[in-house]
Amino acid sequence: MTRLLSWLLQCERQLFFWINHRMHHRITSFVLYSFTHLGGATFTIACSSLIALFSPAPWSMAGWQALLALGISHIPVVLIKKVYPRLRPHVAMPDIRTFRKPLVDHSFPSGHSTAAFSIIVPFIALMPQLAWILVPAASIVALSRMYLGLHYPSDCLAGAILGAGTAALTVSLWPSNLMDYSFV
């Protein structure tokens, strides 16, 4: 079992290093540095809130579901980061490319990946065709976290699963009597 775990960690570091070093280009840096903010608190809270407050039903309902999933999904993120204090790649490994003011708190799981995936699921549940746009967008947010030297692939994968799972649960447990109404 330890050989398997060791092999997986080695593969993860190689994948991380490839993303962090081999993909670097001026244009890629601009795009991914910009995209990473789509998983940040400012964008995810503002976007979900604006849709919840100002869109007609059923889009407002999806906005409320996204906002609730976003809030709930970050409770385990905070708890896991305290229980599993994994160093960020740029702190743990030499020669990692990062950008100005890199985060130094714990890396597992990725909060940006959690946020991005938690807000897309309610909209995909409402209109499945949106998956063609929203899943790649959330995946690029996760990729950007590795590119910026802030997270390992498993951090981003765990965040994506946590965010999508929380959102799927939120949507499935949403009271049916609130399905067609806006709260405003």
Rosetta constraint file for C-alpha pairs under 8 A:
AtomPair CA 1 CA 5 HARMONIC 6.25 0.50
AtomPair CA 2 CA 6 HARMONIC 5.93 0.50
AtomPair CA 3 CA 7 HARMONIC 6.04 0.50
AtomPair CA 4 CA 8 HARMONIC 6.14 0.50
AtomPair CA 5 CA 9 HARMONIC 6.15 0.50
AtomPair CA 6 CA 10 HARMONIC 6.18 0.50
AtomPair CA 7 CA 11 HARMONIC 6.18 0.50
AtomPair CA 8 CA 12 HARMONIC 6.07 0.50
AtomPair CA 9 CA 13 HARMONIC 6.17 0.50
AtomPair CA 10 CA 14 HARMONIC 6.23 0.50
AtomPair CA 11 CA 15 HARMONIC 6.15 0.50
AtomPair CA 12 CA 16 HARMONIC 6.03 0.50
AtomPair CA 12 CA 152 HARMONIC 7.11 0.50
AtomPair CA 12 CA 153 HARMONIC 6.39 0.50
AtomPair CA 12 CA 154 HARMONIC 7.42 0.50
AtomPair CA 13 CA 17 HARMONIC 5.94 0.50
AtomPair CA 13 CA 152 HARMONIC 7.34 0.50
AtomPair CA 14 CA 18 HARMONIC 6.09 0.50
AtomPair CA 15 CA 19 HARMONIC 6.26 0.50
AtomPair CA 15 CA 153 HARMONIC 7.49 0.50
AtomPair CA 16 CA 20 HARMONIC 5.93 0.50
AtomPair CA 16 CA 146 HARMONIC 6.32 0.50
AtomPair CA 16 CA 147 HARMONIC 7.84 0.50
AtomPair CA 16 CA 152 HARMONIC 5.97 0.50
AtomPair CA 16 CA 153 HARMONIC 6.38 0.50
AtomPair CA 17 CA 21 HARMONIC 5.74 0.50
AtomPair CA 17 CA 22 HARMONIC 7.57 0.50
AtomPair CA 17 CA 96 HARMONIC 7.81 0.50
AtomPair CA 18 CA 22 HARMONIC 5.01 0.50
AtomPair CA 18 CA 23 HARMONIC 6.91 0.50
AtomPair CA 19 CA 23 HARMONIC 5.44 0.50
AtomPair CA 19 CA 24 HARMONIC 7.84 0.50
AtomPair CA 19 CA 143 HARMONIC 7.96 0.50
AtomPair CA 19 CA 146 HARMONIC 6.62 0.50
AtomPair CA 19 CA 147 HARMONIC 5.54 0.50
AtomPair CA 20 CA 24 HARMONIC 6.90 0.50
AtomPair CA 20 CA 96 HARMONIC 7.02 0.50
AtomPair CA 20 CA 97 HARMONIC 6.32 0.50
AtomPair CA 20 CA 146 HARMONIC 6.26 0.50
AtomPair CA 20 CA 147 HARMONIC 4.44 0.50
AtomPair CA 20 CA 148 HARMONIC 6.73 0.50
AtomPair CA 20 CA 149 HARMONIC 6.22 0.50
AtomPair CA 21 CA 96 HARMONIC 7.71 0.50
AtomPair CA 21 CA 97 HARMONIC 6.95 0.50
AtomPair CA 21 CA 147 HARMONIC 7.79 0.50
AtomPair CA 23 CA 28 HARMONIC 7.33 0.50
AtomPair CA 23 CA 147 HARMONIC 7.75 0.50
AtomPair CA 24 CA 28 HARMONIC 6.34 0.50
AtomPair CA 24 CA 29 HARMONIC 6.53 0.50
AtomPair CA 24 CA 147 HARMONIC 7.93 0.50
AtomPair CA 25 CA 29 HARMONIC 5.97 0.50
AtomPair CA 26 CA 30 HARMONIC 6.39 0.50
AtomPair CA 27 CA 31 HARMONIC 6.21 0.50
AtomPair CA 28 CA 32 HARMONIC 5.91 0.50
AtomPair CA 29 CA 33 HARMONIC 5.73 0.50
AtomPair CA 30 CA 34 HARMONIC 6.12 0.50
AtomPair CA 31 CA 35 HARMONIC 6.03 0.50
AtomPair CA 32 CA 36 HARMONIC 5.97 0.50
AtomPair CA 32 CA 140 HARMONIC 7.42 0.50
AtomPair CA 32 CA 141 HARMONIC 7.47 0.50
AtomPair CA 32 CA 143 HARMONIC 7.91 0.50
AtomPair CA 32 CA 144 HARMONIC 5.05 0.50
AtomPair CA 32 CA 147 HARMONIC 7.52 0.50
AtomPair CA 33 CA 37 HARMONIC 7.39 0.50
AtomPair CA 33 CA 144 HARMONIC 6.76 0.50
AtomPair CA 33 CA 148 HARMONIC 7.44 0.50
AtomPair CA 34 CA 38 HARMONIC 7.80 0.50
AtomPair CA 35 CA 39 HARMONIC 7.85 0.50
AtomPair CA 35 CA 140 HARMONIC 7.01 0.50
AtomPair CA 35 CA 141 HARMONIC 5.76 0.50
AtomPair CA 35 CA 144 HARMONIC 6.96 0.50
AtomPair CA 36 CA 40 HARMONIC 7.14 0.50
AtomPair CA 36 CA 112 HARMONIC 7.54 0.50
AtomPair CA 36 CA 140 HARMONIC 7.79 0.50
AtomPair CA 36 CA 141 HARMONIC 4.91 0.50
AtomPair CA 36 CA 142 HARMONIC 7.63 0.50
AtomPair CA 36 CA 144 HARMONIC 5.54 0.50
AtomPair CA 36 CA 145 HARMONIC 6.66 0.50
AtomPair CA 37 CA 43 HARMONIC 6.86 0.50
AtomPair CA 37 CA 141 HARMONIC 7.73 0.50
AtomPair CA 38 CA 43 HARMONIC 5.68 0.50
AtomPair CA 38 CA 44 HARMONIC 6.70 0.50
AtomPair CA 38 CA 112 HARMONIC 7.98 0.50
AtomPair CA 38 CA 116 HARMONIC 6.96 0.50
AtomPair CA 38 CA 141 HARMONIC 6.71 0.50
AtomPair CA 39 CA 43 HARMONIC 6.84 0.50
AtomPair CA 39 CA 44 HARMONIC 6.24 0.50
AtomPair CA 39 CA 111 HARMONIC 7.80 0.50
AtomPair CA 39 CA 112 HARMONIC 4.32 0.50
AtomPair CA 39 CA 113 HARMONIC 6.30 0.50
AtomPair CA 39 CA 114 HARMONIC 7.87 0.50
AtomPair CA 39 CA 115 HARMONIC 5.53 0.50
AtomPair CA 39 CA 116 HARMONIC 4.78 0.50
AtomPair CA 39 CA 138 HARMONIC 7.63 0.50
AtomPair CA 39 CA 141 HARMONIC 6.20 0.50
AtomPair CA 40 CA 44 HARMONIC 6.17 0.50
AtomPair CA 40 CA 112 HARMONIC 5.58 0.50
AtomPair CA 40 CA 115 HARMONIC 7.22 0.50
AtomPair CA 41 CA 45 HARMONIC 5.76 0.50
AtomPair CA 41 CA 112 HARMONIC 7.94 0.50
AtomPair CA 41 CA 115 HARMONIC 7.70 0.50
AtomPair CA 42 CA 46 HARMONIC 5.92 0.50
AtomPair CA 43 CA 47 HARMONIC 5.75 0.50
AtomPair CA 44 CA 48 HARMONIC 6.02 0.50
AtomPair CA 44 CA 70 HARMONIC 7.88 0.50
AtomPair CA 44 CA 115 HARMONIC 6.79 0.50
AtomPair CA 44 CA 116 HARMONIC 7.21 0.50
AtomPair CA 44 CA 119 HARMONIC 7.14 0.50
AtomPair CA 45 CA 49 HARMONIC 5.91 0.50
AtomPair CA 45 CA 67 HARMONIC 6.68 0.50
AtomPair CA 45 CA 70 HARMONIC 7.86 0.50
AtomPair CA 46 CA 50 HARMONIC 5.96 0.50
AtomPair CA 47 CA 51 HARMONIC 6.23 0.50
AtomPair CA 48 CA 52 HARMONIC 6.03 0.50
AtomPair CA 48 CA 63 HARMONIC 4.89 0.50
AtomPair CA 48 CA 64 HARMONIC 6.90 0.50
AtomPair CA 48 CA 66 HARMONIC 6.00 0.50
AtomPair CA 48 CA 67 HARMONIC 5.40 0.50
AtomPair CA 48 CA 119 HARMONIC 7.19 0.50
AtomPair CA 49 CA 53 HARMONIC 5.98 0.50
AtomPair CA 49 CA 63 HARMONIC 6.49 0.50
AtomPair CA 49 CA 64 HARMONIC 7.20 0.50
AtomPair CA 49 CA 67 HARMONIC 6.65 0.50
AtomPair CA 50 CA 54 HARMONIC 5.74 0.50
AtomPair CA 50 CA 55 HARMONIC 7.57 0.50
AtomPair CA 50 CA 63 HARMONIC 7.69 0.50
AtomPair CA 51 CA 55 HARMONIC 5.12 0.50
AtomPair CA 51 CA 59 HARMONIC 6.87 0.50
AtomPair CA 51 CA 60 HARMONIC 5.62 0.50
AtomPair CA 51 CA 62 HARMONIC 7.96 0.50
AtomPair CA 51 CA 63 HARMONIC 5.06 0.50
AtomPair CA 51 CA 64 HARMONIC 7.94 0.50
AtomPair CA 52 CA 59 HARMONIC 7.14 0.50
AtomPair CA 52 CA 60 HARMONIC 4.05 0.50
AtomPair CA 52 CA 61 HARMONIC 6.33 0.50
AtomPair CA 52 CA 62 HARMONIC 7.04 0.50
AtomPair CA 52 CA 63 HARMONIC 4.08 0.50
AtomPair CA 52 CA 64 HARMONIC 5.06 0.50
AtomPair CA 52 CA 182 HARMONIC 7.68 0.50
AtomPair CA 53 CA 60 HARMONIC 6.39 0.50
AtomPair CA 53 CA 63 HARMONIC 7.85 0.50
AtomPair CA 53 CA 182 HARMONIC 7.83 0.50
AtomPair CA 53 CA 183 HARMONIC 7.54 0.50
AtomPair CA 53 CA 184 HARMONIC 6.39 0.50
AtomPair CA 54 CA 60 HARMONIC 6.97 0.50
AtomPair CA 55 CA 59 HARMONIC 5.77 0.50
AtomPair CA 55 CA 60 HARMONIC 4.99 0.50
AtomPair CA 56 CA 60 HARMONIC 5.67 0.50
AtomPair CA 56 CA 182 HARMONIC 6.99 0.50
AtomPair CA 57 CA 61 HARMONIC 6.24 0.50
AtomPair CA 57 CA 180 HARMONIC 5.77 0.50
AtomPair CA 57 CA 181 HARMONIC 5.85 0.50
AtomPair CA 57 CA 182 HARMONIC 5.70 0.50
AtomPair CA 58 CA 62 HARMONIC 6.61 0.50
AtomPair CA 58 CA 126 HARMONIC 7.87 0.50
AtomPair CA 58 CA 179 HARMONIC 6.95 0.50
AtomPair CA 58 CA 180 HARMONIC 5.58 0.50
AtomPair CA 58 CA 181 HARMONIC 7.04 0.50
AtomPair CA 58 CA 182 HARMONIC 7.55 0.50
AtomPair CA 59 CA 63 HARMONIC 6.23 0.50
AtomPair CA 59 CA 123 HARMONIC 7.67 0.50
AtomPair CA 59 CA 126 HARMONIC 7.88 0.50
AtomPair CA 60 CA 64 HARMONIC 6.30 0.50
AtomPair CA 60 CA 181 HARMONIC 7.90 0.50
AtomPair CA 60 CA 182 HARMONIC 5.74 0.50
AtomPair CA 60 CA 183 HARMONIC 7.91 0.50
AtomPair CA 61 CA 65 HARMONIC 6.17 0.50
AtomPair CA 61 CA 178 HARMONIC 7.64 0.50
AtomPair CA 61 CA 179 HARMONIC 6.56 0.50
AtomPair CA 61 CA 180 HARMONIC 7.26 0.50
AtomPair CA 61 CA 181 HARMONIC 6.96 0.50
AtomPair CA 61 CA 182 HARMONIC 6.27 0.50
AtomPair CA 62 CA 66 HARMONIC 6.02 0.50
AtomPair CA 62 CA 122 HARMONIC 5.16 0.50
AtomPair CA 62 CA 123 HARMONIC 5.75 0.50
AtomPair CA 62 CA 126 HARMONIC 7.14 0.50
AtomPair CA 63 CA 67 HARMONIC 6.14 0.50
AtomPair CA 63 CA 122 HARMONIC 7.52 0.50
AtomPair CA 63 CA 123 HARMONIC 7.80 0.50
AtomPair CA 64 CA 68 HARMONIC 6.11 0.50
AtomPair CA 65 CA 69 HARMONIC 5.99 0.50
AtomPair CA 65 CA 122 HARMONIC 6.15 0.50
AtomPair CA 65 CA 167 HARMONIC 7.42 0.50
AtomPair CA 65 CA 170 HARMONIC 6.50 0.50
AtomPair CA 65 CA 171 HARMONIC 6.44 0.50
AtomPair CA 65 CA 174 HARMONIC 7.74 0.50
AtomPair CA 66 CA 70 HARMONIC 5.92 0.50
AtomPair CA 66 CA 118 HARMONIC 6.44 0.50
AtomPair CA 66 CA 119 HARMONIC 4.45 0.50
AtomPair CA 66 CA 120 HARMONIC 7.14 0.50
AtomPair CA 66 CA 121 HARMONIC 7.47 0.50
AtomPair CA 66 CA 122 HARMONIC 5.84 0.50
AtomPair CA 66 CA 123 HARMONIC 7.93 0.50
AtomPair CA 66 CA 167 HARMONIC 6.86 0.50
AtomPair CA 67 CA 71 HARMONIC 6.32 0.50
AtomPair CA 67 CA 119 HARMONIC 6.97 0.50
AtomPair CA 68 CA 72 HARMONIC 6.12 0.50
AtomPair CA 68 CA 170 HARMONIC 7.43 0.50
AtomPair CA 69 CA 73 HARMONIC 5.79 0.50
AtomPair CA 69 CA 118 HARMONIC 5.75 0.50
AtomPair CA 69 CA 119 HARMONIC 6.89 0.50
AtomPair CA 69 CA 163 HARMONIC 7.47 0.50
AtomPair CA 69 CA 166 HARMONIC 5.82 0.50
AtomPair CA 69 CA 167 HARMONIC 4.82 0.50
AtomPair CA 69 CA 170 HARMONIC 6.03 0.50
AtomPair CA 70 CA 74 HARMONIC 6.55 0.50
AtomPair CA 70 CA 114 HARMONIC 7.92 0.50
AtomPair CA 70 CA 115 HARMONIC 5.79 0.50
AtomPair CA 70 CA 118 HARMONIC 5.48 0.50
AtomPair CA 70 CA 119 HARMONIC 6.25 0.50
AtomPair CA 70 CA 163 HARMONIC 7.35 0.50
AtomPair CA 70 CA 167 HARMONIC 7.57 0.50
AtomPair CA 71 CA 75 HARMONIC 7.18 0.50
AtomPair CA 72 CA 76 HARMONIC 7.86 0.50
AtomPair CA 72 CA 166 HARMONIC 7.16 0.50
AtomPair CA 73 CA 77 HARMONIC 6.81 0.50
AtomPair CA 73 CA 114 HARMONIC 6.98 0.50
AtomPair CA 73 CA 115 HARMONIC 7.58 0.50
AtomPair CA 73 CA 118 HARMONIC 7.14 0.50
AtomPair CA 73 CA 162 HARMONIC 6.62 0.50
AtomPair CA 73 CA 163 HARMONIC 5.71 0.50
AtomPair CA 73 CA 166 HARMONIC 5.74 0.50
AtomPair CA 73 CA 167 HARMONIC 7.81 0.50
AtomPair CA 74 CA 78 HARMONIC 6.19 0.50
AtomPair CA 74 CA 111 HARMONIC 7.17 0.50
AtomPair CA 74 CA 114 HARMONIC 7.51 0.50
AtomPair CA 74 CA 115 HARMONIC 7.76 0.50
AtomPair CA 75 CA 79 HARMONIC 6.37 0.50
AtomPair CA 76 CA 80 HARMONIC 5.79 0.50
AtomPair CA 77 CA 81 HARMONIC 6.12 0.50
AtomPair CA 77 CA 108 HARMONIC 7.88 0.50
AtomPair CA 77 CA 109 HARMONIC 6.20 0.50
AtomPair CA 77 CA 110 HARMONIC 7.75 0.50
AtomPair CA 77 CA 111 HARMONIC 6.57 0.50
AtomPair CA 77 CA 159 HARMONIC 7.89 0.50
AtomPair CA 78 CA 82 HARMONIC 6.47 0.50
AtomPair CA 79 CA 83 HARMONIC 6.29 0.50
AtomPair CA 80 CA 84 HARMONIC 5.64 0.50
AtomPair CA 80 CA 85 HARMONIC 7.99 0.50
AtomPair CA 80 CA 108 HARMONIC 7.15 0.50
AtomPair CA 80 CA 109 HARMONIC 7.24 0.50
AtomPair CA 81 CA 85 HARMONIC 5.55 0.50
AtomPair CA 81 CA 86 HARMONIC 7.52 0.50
AtomPair CA 81 CA 106 HARMONIC 5.80 0.50
AtomPair CA 81 CA 107 HARMONIC 7.07 0.50
AtomPair CA 81 CA 108 HARMONIC 5.78 0.50
AtomPair CA 81 CA 109 HARMONIC 6.85 0.50
AtomPair CA 82 CA 106 HARMONIC 7.88 0.50
AtomPair CA 84 CA 108 HARMONIC 7.04 0.50
AtomPair CA 85 CA 106 HARMONIC 5.38 0.50
AtomPair CA 85 CA 107 HARMONIC 7.45 0.50
AtomPair CA 85 CA 108 HARMONIC 7.26 0.50
AtomPair CA 86 CA 106 HARMONIC 5.33 0.50
AtomPair CA 86 CA 107 HARMONIC 5.64 0.50
AtomPair CA 86 CA 108 HARMONIC 5.94 0.50
AtomPair CA 87 CA 91 HARMONIC 6.28 0.50
AtomPair CA 87 CA 92 HARMONIC 5.85 0.50
AtomPair CA 87 CA 104 HARMONIC 7.84 0.50
AtomPair CA 87 CA 105 HARMONIC 7.48 0.50
AtomPair CA 87 CA 106 HARMONIC 5.41 0.50
AtomPair CA 87 CA 107 HARMONIC 5.97 0.50
AtomPair CA 88 CA 92 HARMONIC 6.14 0.50
AtomPair CA 88 CA 104 HARMONIC 6.72 0.50
AtomPair CA 88 CA 105 HARMONIC 7.36 0.50
AtomPair CA 88 CA 106 HARMONIC 6.06 0.50
AtomPair CA 88 CA 107 HARMONIC 4.95 0.50
AtomPair CA 88 CA 149 HARMONIC 7.69 0.50
AtomPair CA 88 CA 150 HARMONIC 5.65 0.50
AtomPair CA 88 CA 151 HARMONIC 6.01 0.50
AtomPair CA 88 CA 152 HARMONIC 7.71 0.50
AtomPair CA 89 CA 93 HARMONIC 5.64 0.50
AtomPair CA 89 CA 96 HARMONIC 7.20 0.50
AtomPair CA 89 CA 149 HARMONIC 5.92 0.50
AtomPair CA 89 CA 150 HARMONIC 5.95 0.50
AtomPair CA 89 CA 151 HARMONIC 6.13 0.50
AtomPair CA 89 CA 152 HARMONIC 6.62 0.50
AtomPair CA 90 CA 94 HARMONIC 7.04 0.50
AtomPair CA 90 CA 95 HARMONIC 7.70 0.50
AtomPair CA 90 CA 96 HARMONIC 5.21 0.50
AtomPair CA 90 CA 97 HARMONIC 7.26 0.50
AtomPair CA 90 CA 98 HARMONIC 6.94 0.50
AtomPair CA 90 CA 149 HARMONIC 5.46 0.50
AtomPair CA 90 CA 150 HARMONIC 6.40 0.50
AtomPair CA 91 CA 104 HARMONIC 7.38 0.50
AtomPair CA 96 CA 149 HARMONIC 6.11 0.50
AtomPair CA 97 CA 147 HARMONIC 7.83 0.50
AtomPair CA 97 CA 148 HARMONIC 6.61 0.50
AtomPair CA 97 CA 149 HARMONIC 5.83 0.50
AtomPair CA 98 CA 102 HARMONIC 6.67 0.50
AtomPair CA 98 CA 147 HARMONIC 7.78 0.50
AtomPair CA 98 CA 148 HARMONIC 4.84 0.50
AtomPair CA 98 CA 149 HARMONIC 5.02 0.50
AtomPair CA 98 CA 150 HARMONIC 7.40 0.50
AtomPair CA 99 CA 148 HARMONIC 6.35 0.50
AtomPair CA 102 CA 150 HARMONIC 7.17 0.50
AtomPair CA 103 CA 150 HARMONIC 7.03 0.50
AtomPair CA 107 CA 150 HARMONIC 7.00 0.50
AtomPair CA 107 CA 151 HARMONIC 5.79 0.50
AtomPair CA 107 CA 152 HARMONIC 7.80 0.50
AtomPair CA 107 CA 155 HARMONIC 6.62 0.50
AtomPair CA 108 CA 151 HARMONIC 7.56 0.50
AtomPair CA 108 CA 154 HARMONIC 7.92 0.50
AtomPair CA 108 CA 155 HARMONIC 4.87 0.50
AtomPair CA 108 CA 158 HARMONIC 7.83 0.50
AtomPair CA 109 CA 114 HARMONIC 7.83 0.50
AtomPair CA 109 CA 154 HARMONIC 7.73 0.50
AtomPair CA 109 CA 155 HARMONIC 4.37 0.50
AtomPair CA 109 CA 156 HARMONIC 6.43 0.50
AtomPair CA 109 CA 158 HARMONIC 5.71 0.50
AtomPair CA 109 CA 159 HARMONIC 5.17 0.50
AtomPair CA 110 CA 114 HARMONIC 6.22 0.50
AtomPair CA 110 CA 142 HARMONIC 7.96 0.50
AtomPair CA 110 CA 145 HARMONIC 7.95 0.50
AtomPair CA 110 CA 151 HARMONIC 6.67 0.50
AtomPair CA 110 CA 155 HARMONIC 5.10 0.50
AtomPair CA 110 CA 156 HARMONIC 5.12 0.50
AtomPair CA 110 CA 158 HARMONIC 7.25 0.50
AtomPair CA 110 CA 159 HARMONIC 5.02 0.50
AtomPair CA 111 CA 115 HARMONIC 6.04 0.50
AtomPair CA 111 CA 159 HARMONIC 6.32 0.50
AtomPair CA 112 CA 116 HARMONIC 6.09 0.50
AtomPair CA 112 CA 141 HARMONIC 7.16 0.50
AtomPair CA 112 CA 142 HARMONIC 7.09 0.50
AtomPair CA 112 CA 145 HARMONIC 7.78 0.50
AtomPair CA 112 CA 159 HARMONIC 7.61 0.50
AtomPair CA 113 CA 117 HARMONIC 6.18 0.50
AtomPair CA 113 CA 138 HARMONIC 7.01 0.50
AtomPair CA 113 CA 139 HARMONIC 7.77 0.50
AtomPair CA 113 CA 141 HARMONIC 6.42 0.50
AtomPair CA 113 CA 142 HARMONIC 5.03 0.50
AtomPair CA 113 CA 156 HARMONIC 5.60 0.50
AtomPair CA 113 CA 157 HARMONIC 7.77 0.50
AtomPair CA 113 CA 159 HARMONIC 5.02 0.50
AtomPair CA 113 CA 160 HARMONIC 5.30 0.50
AtomPair CA 113 CA 163 HARMONIC 7.37 0.50
AtomPair CA 114 CA 118 HARMONIC 5.95 0.50
AtomPair CA 114 CA 156 HARMONIC 7.74 0.50
AtomPair CA 114 CA 158 HARMONIC 7.86 0.50
AtomPair CA 114 CA 159 HARMONIC 4.13 0.50
AtomPair CA 114 CA 160 HARMONIC 5.05 0.50
AtomPair CA 114 CA 161 HARMONIC 7.43 0.50
AtomPair CA 114 CA 162 HARMONIC 6.03 0.50
AtomPair CA 114 CA 163 HARMONIC 4.22 0.50
AtomPair CA 114 CA 164 HARMONIC 7.42 0.50
AtomPair CA 115 CA 119 HARMONIC 6.33 0.50
AtomPair CA 115 CA 159 HARMONIC 7.89 0.50
AtomPair CA 115 CA 163 HARMONIC 6.11 0.50
AtomPair CA 116 CA 120 HARMONIC 6.61 0.50
AtomPair CA 116 CA 138 HARMONIC 5.17 0.50
AtomPair CA 116 CA 141 HARMONIC 7.09 0.50
AtomPair CA 116 CA 160 HARMONIC 7.68 0.50
AtomPair CA 116 CA 163 HARMONIC 7.36 0.50
AtomPair CA 117 CA 121 HARMONIC 6.58 0.50
AtomPair CA 117 CA 135 HARMONIC 7.73 0.50
AtomPair CA 117 CA 138 HARMONIC 5.88 0.50
AtomPair CA 117 CA 159 HARMONIC 7.92 0.50
AtomPair CA 117 CA 160 HARMONIC 5.49 0.50
AtomPair CA 117 CA 161 HARMONIC 7.85 0.50
AtomPair CA 117 CA 163 HARMONIC 5.00 0.50
AtomPair CA 117 CA 164 HARMONIC 5.07 0.50
AtomPair CA 117 CA 167 HARMONIC 7.94 0.50
AtomPair CA 118 CA 122 HARMONIC 7.98 0.50
AtomPair CA 118 CA 160 HARMONIC 7.76 0.50
AtomPair CA 118 CA 162 HARMONIC 7.84 0.50
AtomPair CA 118 CA 163 HARMONIC 4.05 0.50
AtomPair CA 118 CA 164 HARMONIC 4.96 0.50
AtomPair CA 118 CA 165 HARMONIC 7.67 0.50
AtomPair CA 118 CA 166 HARMONIC 6.65 0.50
AtomPair CA 118 CA 167 HARMONIC 5.08 0.50
AtomPair CA 119 CA 123 HARMONIC 7.61 0.50
AtomPair CA 119 CA 163 HARMONIC 7.82 0.50
AtomPair CA 119 CA 167 HARMONIC 7.11 0.50
AtomPair CA 120 CA 124 HARMONIC 6.26 0.50
AtomPair CA 120 CA 134 HARMONIC 6.17 0.50
AtomPair CA 120 CA 135 HARMONIC 7.44 0.50
AtomPair CA 120 CA 138 HARMONIC 7.71 0.50
AtomPair CA 120 CA 164 HARMONIC 7.89 0.50
AtomPair CA 121 CA 125 HARMONIC 5.98 0.50
AtomPair CA 121 CA 164 HARMONIC 6.17 0.50
AtomPair CA 121 CA 167 HARMONIC 5.83 0.50
AtomPair CA 121 CA 168 HARMONIC 6.43 0.50
AtomPair CA 122 CA 126 HARMONIC 6.27 0.50
AtomPair CA 122 CA 167 HARMONIC 6.59 0.50
AtomPair CA 122 CA 168 HARMONIC 7.30 0.50
AtomPair CA 122 CA 171 HARMONIC 6.25 0.50
AtomPair CA 123 CA 127 HARMONIC 6.08 0.50
AtomPair CA 123 CA 128 HARMONIC 7.71 0.50
AtomPair CA 123 CA 130 HARMONIC 7.19 0.50
AtomPair CA 124 CA 128 HARMONIC 4.58 0.50
AtomPair CA 124 CA 129 HARMONIC 7.03 0.50
AtomPair CA 124 CA 130 HARMONIC 5.50 0.50
AtomPair CA 124 CA 131 HARMONIC 5.61 0.50
AtomPair CA 124 CA 134 HARMONIC 7.78 0.50
AtomPair CA 125 CA 171 HARMONIC 7.72 0.50
AtomPair CA 130 CA 134 HARMONIC 5.93 0.50
AtomPair CA 131 CA 135 HARMONIC 5.31 0.50
AtomPair CA 131 CA 136 HARMONIC 7.93 0.50
AtomPair CA 132 CA 136 HARMONIC 6.92 0.50
AtomPair CA 133 CA 137 HARMONIC 6.30 0.50
AtomPair CA 134 CA 138 HARMONIC 6.12 0.50
AtomPair CA 135 CA 139 HARMONIC 6.01 0.50
AtomPair CA 136 CA 140 HARMONIC 6.04 0.50
AtomPair CA 137 CA 141 HARMONIC 6.46 0.50
AtomPair CA 138 CA 142 HARMONIC 6.46 0.50
AtomPair CA 139 CA 143 HARMONIC 6.14 0.50
AtomPair CA 140 CA 144 HARMONIC 5.97 0.50
AtomPair CA 141 CA 145 HARMONIC 6.59 0.50
AtomPair CA 142 CA 146 HARMONIC 7.00 0.50
AtomPair CA 142 CA 156 HARMONIC 5.53 0.50
AtomPair CA 142 CA 157 HARMONIC 7.95 0.50
AtomPair CA 142 CA 160 HARMONIC 7.87 0.50
AtomPair CA 143 CA 147 HARMONIC 6.20 0.50
AtomPair CA 143 CA 156 HARMONIC 7.80 0.50
AtomPair CA 144 CA 148 HARMONIC 5.97 0.50
AtomPair CA 145 CA 149 HARMONIC 6.53 0.50
AtomPair CA 145 CA 150 HARMONIC 5.46 0.50
AtomPair CA 145 CA 151 HARMONIC 5.55 0.50
AtomPair CA 145 CA 156 HARMONIC 7.59 0.50
AtomPair CA 146 CA 150 HARMONIC 5.78 0.50
AtomPair CA 146 CA 151 HARMONIC 4.95 0.50
AtomPair CA 146 CA 152 HARMONIC 5.91 0.50
AtomPair CA 146 CA 153 HARMONIC 6.73 0.50
AtomPair CA 146 CA 156 HARMONIC 7.98 0.50
AtomPair CA 151 CA 155 HARMONIC 5.82 0.50
AtomPair CA 151 CA 156 HARMONIC 6.73 0.50
AtomPair CA 152 CA 156 HARMONIC 6.71 0.50
AtomPair CA 153 CA 157 HARMONIC 6.12 0.50
AtomPair CA 154 CA 158 HARMONIC 5.88 0.50
AtomPair CA 155 CA 159 HARMONIC 6.17 0.50
AtomPair CA 156 CA 160 HARMONIC 6.07 0.50
AtomPair CA 157 CA 161 HARMONIC 6.19 0.50
AtomPair CA 158 CA 162 HARMONIC 5.98 0.50
AtomPair CA 159 CA 163 HARMONIC 5.92 0.50
AtomPair CA 160 CA 164 HARMONIC 5.91 0.50
AtomPair CA 161 CA 165 HARMONIC 5.68 0.50
AtomPair CA 162 CA 166 HARMONIC 6.00 0.50
AtomPair CA 163 CA 167 HARMONIC 6.14 0.50
AtomPair CA 164 CA 168 HARMONIC 6.00 0.50
AtomPair CA 165 CA 169 HARMONIC 6.16 0.50
AtomPair CA 166 CA 170 HARMONIC 6.10 0.50
AtomPair CA 167 CA 171 HARMONIC 6.12 0.50
AtomPair CA 168 CA 172 HARMONIC 6.08 0.50
AtomPair CA 169 CA 173 HARMONIC 6.02 0.50
AtomPair CA 170 CA 174 HARMONIC 5.94 0.50
AtomPair CA 174 CA 178 HARMONIC 7.40 0.50
AtomPair CA 174 CA 179 HARMONIC 7.68 0.50
AtomPair CA 175 CA 179 HARMONIC 6.96 0.50
AtomPair CA 178 CA 182 HARMONIC 7.98 0.50
